[in-house]
């Protein structure tokens, strides 16, 4: 599986996170994205049949430093935990999720 195979998995999904069940940073990123109301597509690389091939393909992507967590928003490679949290701290994560149609509106957690 090459980069094109990764893009096939990402296509049509507003948010995709490649994780491993044993990776606490994967859980943190998934929880953060879900906290805004997004419902990401999750591929747990240690649970899916071709997980090792997917992991190898992820590591071949430019700028991909680690295999998990690896986040795509709006079919765009975002990065891992550090990049997602950086977007969040700069107040850029929610607008990105809105543009990707992963969430429709965000009221800052207020009801």
OpenMM code with the backbone's topology and positions (N, CA, C; nanometers):
from openmm import Vec3, app, unit

residues = "UNK UNK UNK UNK UNK UNK UNK UNK UNK UNK UNK UNK UNK UNK UNK UNK UNK UNK UNK UNK UNK UNK UNK UNK UNK UNK UNK UNK UNK UNK UNK UNK UNK UNK UNK UNK UNK UNK UNK UNK UNK UNK UNK UNK UNK UNK UNK UNK UNK UNK UNK UNK UNK UNK UNK UNK UNK UNK UNK UNK UNK UNK UNK UNK UNK UNK UNK UNK UNK UNK UNK UNK UNK UNK UNK UNK UNK UNK UNK UNK UNK UNK UNK UNK UNK UNK UNK UNK UNK UNK UNK UNK UNK UNK UNK UNK UNK UNK UNK UNK UNK UNK UNK UNK UNK UNK UNK UNK UNK UNK UNK".split()
positions = [
    Vec3(0.0855, -0.1181, 0.0000),
    Vec3(0.0000, 0.0000, 0.0000),
    Vec3(0.0893, 0.1234, 0.0000),
    Vec3(0.0649, 0.2135, -0.0916),
    Vec3(0.1423, 0.3368, -0.1002),
    Vec3(0.0539, 0.4539, -0.0601),
    Vec3(0.1058, 0.5762, -0.0816),
    Vec3(0.0324, 0.6968, -0.0471),
    Vec3(-0.1058, 0.7019, -0.1087),
    Vec3(-0.1200, 0.6499, -0.2315),
    Vec3(-0.2504, 0.6487, -0.2975),
    Vec3(-0.3478, 0.5599, -0.2211),
    Vec3(-0.2996, 0.4496, -0.1655),
    Vec3(-0.3840, 0.3616, -0.0852),
    Vec3(-0.4320, 0.4309, 0.0410),
    Vec3(-0.3462, 0.5101, 0.1015),
    Vec3(-0.3850, 0.5882, 0.2195),
    Vec3(-0.4946, 0.6860, 0.1813),
    Vec3(-0.4785, 0.7526, 0.0681),
    Vec3(-0.5784, 0.8505, 0.0257),
    Vec3(-0.7116, 0.7834, -0.0056),
    Vec3(-0.7101, 0.6584, -0.0493),
    Vec3(-0.8346, 0.5834, -0.0690),
    Vec3(-0.9069, 0.5635, 0.0640),
    Vec3(-0.8312, 0.5374, 0.1710),
    Vec3(-0.8911, 0.5188, 0.3035),
    Vec3(-0.9456, 0.6502, 0.3591),
    Vec3(-0.8825, 0.7586, 0.3218),
    Vec3(-0.9187, 0.8910, 0.3727),
    Vec3(-1.0342, 0.9523, 0.2941),
    Vec3(-1.0435, 0.9198, 0.1662),
    Vec3(-1.1432, 0.9812, 0.0774),
    Vec3(-1.2845, 0.9664, 0.1327),
    Vec3(-1.3587, 1.0742, 0.1239),
    Vec3(-1.4992, 1.0718, 0.1635),
    Vec3(-1.5238, 1.0811, 0.3130),
    Vec3(-1.4201, 1.0928, 0.3920),
    Vec3(-1.4341, 1.1046, 0.5373),
    Vec3(-1.3804, 1.2401, 0.5832),
    Vec3(-1.4613, 1.3171, 0.6550),
    Vec3(-1.4148, 1.4487, 0.6994),
    Vec3(-1.2931, 1.4423, 0.7912),
    Vec3(-1.2907, 1.3427, 0.8804),
    Vec3(-1.1774, 1.3271, 0.9732),
    Vec3(-1.1423, 1.1787, 0.9802),
    Vec3(-1.0135, 1.1504, 0.9617),
    Vec3(-0.9634, 1.0128, 0.9743),
    Vec3(-0.8440, 1.0160, 1.0683),
    Vec3(-0.8442, 0.9226, 1.1638),
    Vec3(-0.7318, 0.9105, 1.2562),
    Vec3(-0.6811, 0.7671, 1.2493),
    Vec3(-0.5530, 0.7530, 1.2218),
    Vec3(-0.4875, 0.6227, 1.2257),
    Vec3(-0.4258, 0.6097, 1.3643),
    Vec3(-0.4632, 0.5028, 1.4359),
    Vec3(-0.4237, 0.4862, 1.5747),
    Vec3(-0.3717, 0.3459, 1.6002),
    Vec3(-0.3300, 0.3250, 1.7232),
    Vec3(-0.3041, 0.1912, 1.7774),
    Vec3(-0.3729, 0.1868, 1.9123),
    Vec3(-0.4292, 0.0738, 1.9448),
    Vec3(-0.5043, 0.0625, 2.0697),
    Vec3(-0.4176, 0.0889, 2.1929),
    Vec3(-0.2883, 0.0713, 2.1803),
    Vec3(-0.1978, 0.0908, 2.2933),
    Vec3(-0.1391, 0.2320, 2.3009),
    Vec3(-0.1774, 0.3197, 2.2082),
    Vec3(-0.1176, 0.4536, 2.2005),
    Vec3(-0.2031, 0.5554, 2.2750),
    Vec3(-0.1547, 0.6043, 2.3884),
    Vec3(-0.2321, 0.6997, 2.4678),
    Vec3(-0.2479, 0.8334, 2.3945),
    Vec3(-0.1516, 0.8724, 2.3118),
    Vec3(-0.1639, 0.9981, 2.2371),
    Vec3(-0.2745, 0.9874, 2.1324),
    Vec3(-0.2932, 0.8684, 2.0773),
    Vec3(-0.4030, 0.8472, 1.9827),
    Vec3(-0.5364, 0.8708, 2.0520),
    Vec3(-0.5501, 0.8179, 2.1716),
    Vec3(-0.6737, 0.8357, 2.2478),
    Vec3(-0.6960, 0.9843, 2.2796),
    Vec3(-0.5907, 1.0557, 2.3135),
    Vec3(-0.6003, 1.1978, 2.3460),
    Vec3(-0.6482, 1.2778, 2.2255),
    Vec3(-0.5899, 1.2534, 2.1086),
    Vec3(-0.6288, 1.3245, 1.9871),
    Vec3(-0.7733, 1.2915, 1.9501),
    Vec3(-0.8086, 1.1640, 1.9569),
    Vec3(-0.9451, 1.1235, 1.9253),
    Vec3(-1.0445, 1.1917, 2.0200),
    Vec3(-1.0132, 1.1950, 2.1492),
    Vec3(-1.1016, 1.2590, 2.2471),
    Vec3(-1.1162, 1.4083, 2.2209),
    Vec3(-1.0076, 1.4739, 2.1869),
    Vec3(-1.0128, 1.6172, 2.1573),
    Vec3(-1.1040, 1.6439, 2.0382),
    Vec3(-1.0854, 1.5703, 1.9312),
    Vec3(-1.1654, 1.5914, 1.8108),
    Vec3(-1.3123, 1.5582, 1.8369),
    Vec3(-1.3381, 1.4531, 1.9109),
    Vec3(-1.4765, 1.4174, 1.9459),
    Vec3(-1.5401, 1.5230, 2.0367),
    Vec3(-1.4599, 1.5926, 2.1178),
    Vec3(-1.5146, 1.6913, 2.2107),
    Vec3(-1.5820, 1.8080, 2.1380),
    Vec3(-1.5498, 1.8253, 2.0113),
    Vec3(-1.6125, 1.9314, 1.9311),
    Vec3(-1.7355, 1.8806, 1.8557),
    Vec3(-1.7669, 1.7528, 1.8724),
    Vec3(-1.8832, 1.6951, 1.8069),
    Vec3(-1.8525, 1.6213, 1.6784),
    Vec3(-1.7259, 1.6119, 1.6427),
    Vec3(-1.6879, 1.5380, 1.5218),
    Vec3(-1.6918, 1.3879, 1.5502),
    Vec3(-1.7151, 1.3117, 1.4467),
    Vec3(-1.7177, 1.1663, 1.4572),
    Vec3(-1.6140, 1.1103, 1.3601),
    Vec3(-1.4876, 1.1055, 1.4034),
    Vec3(-1.3820, 1.0632, 1.3114),
    Vec3(-1.3901, 0.9161, 1.2741),
    Vec3(-1.3421, 0.8855, 1.1550),
    Vec3(-1.3218, 0.7470, 1.1143),
    Vec3(-1.1898, 0.7036, 1.1751),
    Vec3(-1.1907, 0.5923, 1.2448),
    Vec3(-1.0721, 0.5447, 1.3159),
    Vec3(-1.0242, 0.4144, 1.2527),
    Vec3(-0.8951, 0.4105, 1.2221),
    Vec3(-0.8306, 0.2861, 1.1793),
    Vec3(-0.7286, 0.2494, 1.2859),
    Vec3(-0.7571, 0.1454, 1.3644),
    Vec3(-0.6611, 0.0986, 1.4638),
    Vec3(-0.5675, 0.0000, 1.3955),
    Vec3(-0.4455, 0.0441, 1.3752),
    Vec3(-0.3508, -0.0315, 1.2933),
    Vec3(-0.3144, -0.1673, 1.3522),
    Vec3(-0.3289, -0.1829, 1.4822),
    Vec3(-0.3002, -0.3133, 1.5422),
    Vec3(-0.4248, -0.4023, 1.5459),
    Vec3(-0.5354, -0.3554, 1.4875),
    Vec3(-0.6593, -0.4321, 1.4871),
    Vec3(-0.7081, -0.4667, 1.3462),
    Vec3(-0.6689, -0.3877, 1.2460),
    Vec3(-0.7155, -0.4139, 1.1093),
    Vec3(-0.6207, -0.5116, 1.0398),
    Vec3(-0.6732, -0.5934, 0.9478),
    Vec3(-0.5916, -0.6978, 0.8841),
    Vec3(-0.4649, -0.6464, 0.8152),
    Vec3(-0.4712, -0.5335, 0.7474),
    Vec3(-0.3538, -0.4832, 0.6746),
    Vec3(-0.2878, -0.3659, 0.7473),
    Vec3(-0.2972, -0.3666, 0.8796),
    Vec3(-0.2449, -0.2566, 0.9611),
    Vec3(-0.0973, -0.2278, 0.9414),
    Vec3(-0.0169, -0.3308, 0.9285),
    Vec3(0.1285, -0.3084, 0.9100),
    Vec3(0.1578, -0.2402, 0.7773),
    Vec3(0.0856, -0.2795, 0.6731),
    Vec3(0.1049, -0.2147, 0.5422),
    Vec3(0.0610, -0.0690, 0.5474),
    Vec3(-0.0493, -0.0422, 0.6137),
    Vec3(-0.0963, 0.0958, 0.6281),
    Vec3(0.0071, 0.1781, 0.7051),
    Vec3(0.0581, 0.1218, 0.8130),
    Vec3(0.1587, 0.1911, 0.8936),
    Vec3(0.2832, 0.2242, 0.8114),
    Vec3(0.3289, 0.1298, 0.7316),
    Vec3(0.4460, 0.1541, 0.6460),
    Vec3(0.4171, 0.2650, 0.5455),
    Vec3(0.2975, 0.2653, 0.4882),
    Vec3(0.2607, 0.3687, 0.3914),
    Vec3(0.2524, 0.5058, 0.4585),
    Vec3(0.2001, 0.5112, 0.5800),
    Vec3(0.1926, 0.6384, 0.6525),
    Vec3(0.3313, 0.6969, 0.6752),
    Vec3(0.4248, 0.6108, 0.7125),
    Vec3(0.5610, 0.6578, 0.7404),
    Vec3(0.6331, 0.7054, 0.6154),
    Vec3(0.5815, 0.6720, 0.4984),
    Vec3(0.6414, 0.7197, 0.3734),
    Vec3(0.5864, 0.8549, 0.3298),
    Vec3(0.4805, 0.9012, 0.3970),
    Vec3(0.4260, 1.0328, 0.3623),
    Vec3(0.5242, 1.1414, 0.4034),
    Vec3(0.5401, 1.2433, 0.3189),
    Vec3(0.6264, 1.3548, 0.3578),
    Vec3(0.5759, 1.4164, 0.4881),
    Vec3(0.6664, 1.4508, 0.5762),
    Vec3(0.6345, 1.5154, 0.7033),
    Vec3(0.5774, 1.4212, 0.8091),
    Vec3(0.5528, 1.2954, 0.7770),
    Vec3(0.4973, 1.2022, 0.8763),
    Vec3(0.6119, 1.1487, 0.9601),
    Vec3(0.6162, 1.1890, 1.0866),
    Vec3(0.7247, 1.1528, 1.1769),
    Vec3(0.6982, 1.0225, 1.2522),
    Vec3(0.5694, 0.9924, 1.2730),
    Vec3(0.5310, 0.8736, 1.3491),
    Vec3(0.4051, 0.8168, 1.2871),
    Vec3(0.3827, 0.6890, 1.3097),
    Vec3(0.2664, 0.6271, 1.2463),
    Vec3(0.1373, 0.6553, 1.3211),
    Vec3(0.1441, 0.6733, 1.4524),
    Vec3(0.0217, 0.7008, 1.5279),
    Vec3(0.0450, 0.8049, 1.6348),
    Vec3(-0.0500, 0.8891, 1.6624),
    Vec3(-0.1671, 0.9082, 1.5787),
    Vec3(-0.1308, 0.9849, 1.4521),
    Vec3(-0.1988, 0.9550, 1.3451),
    Vec3(-0.1856, 1.0292, 1.2200),
    Vec3(-0.3256, 1.0769, 1.1838),
    Vec3(-0.3388, 1.2084, 1.1652),
    Vec3(-0.4700, 1.2695, 1.1479),
    Vec3(-0.4809, 1.3345, 1.0100),
    Vec3(-0.5946, 1.3094, 0.9467),
    Vec3(-0.6320, 1.3756, 0.8223),
    Vec3(-0.7638, 1.4481, 0.8486),
    Vec3(-0.7713, 1.5740, 0.8102),
    Vec3(-0.8949, 1.6510, 0.8202),
    Vec3(-0.9226, 1.7087, 0.6830),
    Vec3(-1.0422, 1.6818, 0.6320),
    Vec3(-1.0760, 1.7285, 0.4972),
    Vec3(-0.9833, 1.6704, 0.3924),
    Vec3(-0.9455, 1.5447, 0.4086),
    Vec3(-0.8543, 1.4712, 0.3204),
    Vec3(-0.7137, 1.5311, 0.3162),
    Vec3(-0.6834, 1.6215, 0.4096),
    Vec3(-0.5510, 1.6842, 0.4170),
    Vec3(-0.4744, 1.6256, 0.5352),
    Vec3(-0.3498, 1.5861, 0.5105),
    Vec3(-0.2641, 1.5354, 0.6173),
    Vec3(-0.2357, 1.6490, 0.7151),
    Vec3(-0.2696, 1.6276, 0.8423),
    Vec3(-0.2469, 1.7282, 0.9457),
    Vec3(-0.1208, 1.6965, 1.0247),
    Vec3(-0.1051, 1.5720, 1.0627),
    Vec3(0.0100, 1.5319, 1.1418),
    Vec3(-0.0344, 1.4468, 1.2587),
    Vec3(0.0374, 1.4610, 1.3678),
    Vec3(0.0088, 1.3814, 1.4863),
    Vec3(-0.0415, 1.4657, 1.6015),
    Vec3(-0.0189, 1.4173, 1.7214),
    Vec3(-0.0654, 1.4821, 1.8432),
    Vec3(-0.0173, 1.6269, 1.8529),
    Vec3(0.1093, 1.6482, 1.8300),
    Vec3(0.1682, 1.7822, 1.8424),
    Vec3(0.1010, 1.8821, 1.7471),
    Vec3(0.0818, 1.8410, 1.6234),
    Vec3(0.0233, 1.9310, 1.5239),
    Vec3(-0.1238, 1.9601, 1.5536),
    Vec3(-0.1984, 1.8582, 1.5946),
    Vec3(-0.3407, 1.8771, 1.6264),
    Vec3(-0.3549, 1.9701, 1.7469),
    Vec3(-0.2762, 1.9475, 1.8500),
    Vec3(-0.2840, 2.0338, 1.9685),
    Vec3(-0.2381, 2.1755, 1.9385),
    Vec3(-0.1410, 2.1897, 1.8518),
    Vec3(-0.0969, 2.3228, 1.8100),
    Vec3(-0.2092, 2.3973, 1.7386),
    Vec3(-0.2791, 2.3284, 1.6481),
    Vec3(-0.3947, 2.3891, 1.5808),
    Vec3(-0.5003, 2.4301, 1.6830),
    Vec3(-0.5234, 2.3455, 1.7803),
    Vec3(-0.6224, 2.3747, 1.8838),
    Vec3(-0.5829, 2.4990, 1.9639),
    Vec3(-0.4580, 2.5070, 2.0062),
    Vec3(-0.4121, 2.6206, 2.0858),
    Vec3(-0.4151, 2.7517, 2.0077),
    Vec3(-0.4013, 2.7439, 1.8756),
    Vec3(-0.4076, 2.8642, 1.7902),
    Vec3(-0.5504, 2.8925, 1.7430),
    Vec3(-0.6485, 2.8189, 1.7987),
    Vec3(-0.7899, 2.8343, 1.7606),
    Vec3(-0.8127, 2.8102, 1.6114),
    Vec3(-0.7372, 2.7171, 1.5541),
    Vec3(-0.7505, 2.6853, 1.4121),
    Vec3(-0.8122, 2.5472, 1.3880),
    Vec3(-0.8260, 2.4673, 1.4932),
    Vec3(-0.8776, 2.3320, 1.4761),
    Vec3(-1.0274, 2.3333, 1.4444),
    Vec3(-1.1050, 2.4083, 1.5197),
    Vec3(-1.2498, 2.4113, 1.4969),
    Vec3(-1.2829, 2.4630, 1.3568),
    Vec3(-1.2235, 2.5759, 1.3119),
    Vec3(-1.2532, 2.6189, 1.1746),
    Vec3(-1.2161, 2.5146, 1.0695),
    Vec3(-1.1089, 2.4415, 1.0931),
    Vec3(-1.0684, 2.3345, 1.0016),
    Vec3(-1.1731, 2.2231, 1.0001),
    Vec3(-1.2240, 2.1865, 1.1168),
    Vec3(-1.3282, 2.0839, 1.1255),
    Vec3(-1.4572, 2.1310, 1.0585),
    Vec3(-1.4888, 2.2584, 1.0726),
    Vec3(-1.6083, 2.3136, 1.0084),
    Vec3(-1.5928, 2.3110, 0.8567),
    Vec3(-1.4773, 2.3557, 0.8061),
    Vec3(-1.4534, 2.3557, 0.6601),
    Vec3(-1.4601, 2.2147, 0.6024),
    Vec3(-1.4166, 2.1167, 0.6808),
    Vec3(-1.4188, 1.9767, 0.6347),
    Vec3(-1.5581, 1.9154, 0.6497),
    Vec3(-1.6513, 1.9926, 0.7065),
    Vec3(-1.7875, 1.9447, 0.7328),
    Vec3(-1.7906, 1.8288, 0.8328),
    Vec3(-1.6919, 1.8291, 0.9224),
    Vec3(-1.6890, 1.7313, 1.0311),
    Vec3(-1.7803, 1.7770, 1.1442),
    Vec3(-1.7960, 1.9081, 1.1569),
    Vec3(-1.8908, 1.9670, 1.2512),
    Vec3(-1.9587, 2.0825, 1.1790),
    Vec3(-2.0756, 2.1176, 1.2245),
    Vec3(-2.1509, 2.2233, 1.1561),
    Vec3(-2.1366, 2.3565, 1.2252),
    Vec3(-2.1390, 2.3561, 1.3561),
    Vec3(-2.1293, 2.4812, 1.4319),
    Vec3(-2.0678, 2.4496, 1.5672),
    Vec3(-1.9954, 2.5437, 1.6205),
    Vec3(-1.9337, 2.5242, 1.7510),
    Vec3(-1.9642, 2.6463, 1.8343),
    Vec3(-2.0206, 2.6239, 1.9532),
    Vec3(-2.0561, 2.7341, 2.0414),
    Vec3(-1.9615, 2.7461, 2.1594),
    Vec3(-1.8454, 2.6914, 2.1456),
    Vec3(-1.7472, 2.7010, 2.2535),
    Vec3(-1.7810, 2.6142, 2.3731),
    Vec3(-1.8679, 2.5165, 2.3534),
    Vec3(-1.9055, 2.4275, 2.4633),
    Vec3(-2.0215, 2.4795, 2.5455),
    Vec3(-2.0762, 2.5949, 2.5072),
    Vec3(-2.1903, 2.6525, 2.5792),
    Vec3(-2.3197, 2.5983, 2.5213),
    Vec3(-2.4178, 2.5777, 2.6031),
    Vec3(-2.5496, 2.5318, 2.5579),
    Vec3(-2.6456, 2.6458, 2.5413),
] * unit.nanometer
topology = app.Topology()
chain = topology.addChain("A")
for resn in residues:
    res = topology.addResidue(resn, chain)
    for name in ("N", "CA", "C"):
        topology.addAtom(name, app.Element.getBySymbol(name[0]), res)
